[in-house]
Amino acid sequence: DATPVKEIQVVSCDATAGSFRVSFRGHSTTDLPFDASDVNLRDALESIPTIGRVKVVSSEDPPSLCASGGATSTITFLTELGNLPLLLLEGVSLSGGAAAATVTTSAGGKGYLLECGGKGKCDKTTGECKCWPNWGSSDGYGDPGFRGDCGASVVV
């Protein structure tokens, strides 16, 4: 089955003070405080140039990256396709609770990238796709989006 599946990773953190950075494909966020919200984590991850868009959902109410007894932040990669490397935690400086943080994969991504979505030709001088008739930019999952890849049908 060639249907893409979105990668889901989970950051688990048991702490009541401190911070850490998240790294992906050689780029890192700034320090994230233990009580960073879903929006803070999402914005930090999306500021990494090797990550496109993500959805973040915290197990805590109000949302918090870490909590005494443990909290989880579920991260769904919305624009990165395929089975992705794990997010890495760097500069971990946590205290309180178990003072620990980990990352696991909840659902491995599945999919592949084709030049211009297999529905166009790449202009090598500009790096832009010239889509075939009836094809336009997708979200990476066959629906209209902003990837510039010719992967979505524009036939109505």
C-alpha positions as CSV (number, residue, x, y, z in Angstrom):
1,D,0.0,0.0,0.0
2,A,1.5,3.3,-1.1
3,T,-0.7,5.5,1.1
4,P,1.5,7.8,3.2
5,V,1.3,7.5,7.0
6,K,2.3,10.5,9.2
7,E,5.1,9.9,11.7
8,I,4.2,10.4,15.4
9,Q,6.8,10.8,18.1
10,V,6.3,11.2,21.8
11,V,8.4,13.3,24.2
12,S,8.0,12.0,27.8
13,C,9.2,14.2,30.6
14,D,9.1,13.8,34.4
15,A,10.5,17.0,36.0
16,T,9.4,20.2,37.8
17,A,12.2,22.5,36.8
18,G,14.9,23.0,34.1
19,S,15.1,22.9,30.3
20,F,16.4,21.1,27.3
21,R,16.7,21.5,23.5
22,V,15.2,19.4,20.8
23,S,17.3,18.5,17.7
24,F,16.3,17.1,14.3
25,R,18.6,16.3,11.4
26,G,21.4,18.5,12.8
27,H,19.4,21.5,13.8
28,S,18.2,22.5,17.3
29,T,15.6,24.5,19.1
30,T,16.5,27.1,21.7
31,D,16.2,25.9,25.3
32,L,12.7,24.9,26.1
33,P,11.6,25.3,29.7
34,F,10.1,22.3,31.5
35,D,6.6,24.0,31.5
36,A,6.6,24.9,27.8
37,S,3.1,24.7,26.3
38,D,2.0,22.8,23.1
39,V,2.2,26.1,21.2
40,N,5.8,26.8,22.5
41,L,7.0,23.3,21.5
42,R,5.3,23.5,18.1
43,D,6.7,26.9,17.3
44,A,10.2,25.8,18.5
45,L,10.1,22.6,16.3
46,E,8.8,24.5,13.3
47,S,11.6,27.0,13.6
48,I,14.0,24.1,12.8
49,P,14.8,24.3,9.1
50,T,14.7,20.5,8.7
51,I,11.1,20.3,10.0
52,G,8.1,21.6,8.2
53,R,4.8,21.7,10.1
54,V,3.9,19.6,13.2
55,K,1.0,19.2,15.5
56,V,1.7,18.9,19.2
57,V,-0.7,17.6,21.9
58,S,0.2,17.5,25.6
59,S,-1.2,15.0,28.1
60,E,-1.4,17.8,30.7
61,D,-4.1,20.4,31.3
62,P,-2.9,23.1,31.1
63,P,-0.4,21.9,28.5
64,S,3.1,21.5,29.8
65,L,6.2,19.7,28.4
66,C,7.1,18.2,31.8
67,A,5.2,17.4,35.0
68,S,5.8,15.6,38.3
69,G,4.9,12.0,37.6
70,G,5.4,12.5,33.9
71,A,3.9,14.3,31.0
72,T,3.8,13.4,27.3
73,S,3.8,15.6,24.2
74,T,2.6,13.8,21.1
75,I,4.2,15.3,17.9
76,T,2.7,14.5,14.5
77,F,4.8,15.4,11.6
78,L,2.5,17.0,9.0
79,T,4.9,17.7,6.1
80,E,7.9,15.4,6.6
81,L,7.3,12.1,4.8
82,G,8.6,8.6,5.4
83,N,10.1,6.9,8.5
84,L,11.9,9.7,10.2
85,P,14.9,9.8,12.6
86,L,14.0,10.3,16.3
87,L,14.1,13.8,17.7
88,L,17.1,14.1,20.0
89,L,17.2,15.8,23.3
90,E,20.2,18.0,24.0
91,G,21.5,20.1,26.9
92,V,19.1,18.3,29.3
93,S,19.1,20.1,32.6
94,L,16.1,18.9,34.5
95,S,15.3,18.6,38.2
96,G,12.4,17.5,40.4
97,G,10.4,14.3,39.8
98,A,12.5,11.7,38.0
99,A,14.4,14.5,36.2
100,A,14.3,12.5,33.0
101,A,13.1,13.0,29.4
102,T,12.9,10.6,26.5
103,V,11.6,10.4,22.9
104,T,9.9,7.3,21.3
105,T,8.2,6.6,18.0
106,S,4.5,6.0,18.4
107,A,3.8,5.5,14.7
108,G,6.5,5.2,12.1
109,G,5.9,7.3,9.0
110,K,5.5,5.7,5.6
111,G,5.8,7.3,2.2
112,Y,8.3,8.5,-0.3
113,L,9.3,11.6,-2.2
114,L,9.2,11.8,-5.9
115,E,10.7,14.7,-7.8
116,C,7.7,17.0,-8.5
117,G,5.4,14.4,-7.1
118,G,5.9,12.3,-10.2
119,K,3.5,14.6,-11.9
120,G,5.8,17.3,-13.3
121,K,9.4,18.2,-14.3
122,C,11.8,20.1,-12.1
123,D,13.3,23.3,-13.5
124,K,16.9,22.6,-12.4
125,T,17.9,26.3,-12.7
126,T,15.2,27.5,-10.2
127,G,14.4,24.3,-8.3
128,E,10.7,24.8,-9.0
129,C,8.3,22.2,-10.4
130,K,6.6,22.7,-13.7
131,C,3.5,20.7,-13.2
132,W,1.8,18.6,-15.9
133,P,-1.8,19.7,-16.8
134,N,-4.3,19.0,-14.1
135,W,-1.7,18.8,-11.3
136,G,-0.7,21.3,-8.7
137,S,1.0,21.8,-5.3
138,S,0.1,19.3,-2.6
139,D,0.4,18.9,1.2
140,G,2.4,15.7,0.7
141,Y,-0.6,13.5,1.2
142,G,-2.4,14.1,-2.2
143,D,-4.5,17.1,-1.0
144,P,-3.9,20.7,-2.1
145,G,-1.1,22.3,-0.2
146,F,2.1,24.5,-0.3
147,R,4.9,22.0,-1.0
148,G,5.3,23.1,-4.7
149,D,5.5,19.4,-5.7
150,C,2.7,18.8,-8.3
151,G,1.3,16.0,-6.1
152,A,-2.4,17.1,-6.0
153,S,-5.0,16.9,-8.7
154,V,-6.5,20.2,-9.6
155,V,-9.4,18.7,-11.5
156,V,-12.7,19.6,-9.9
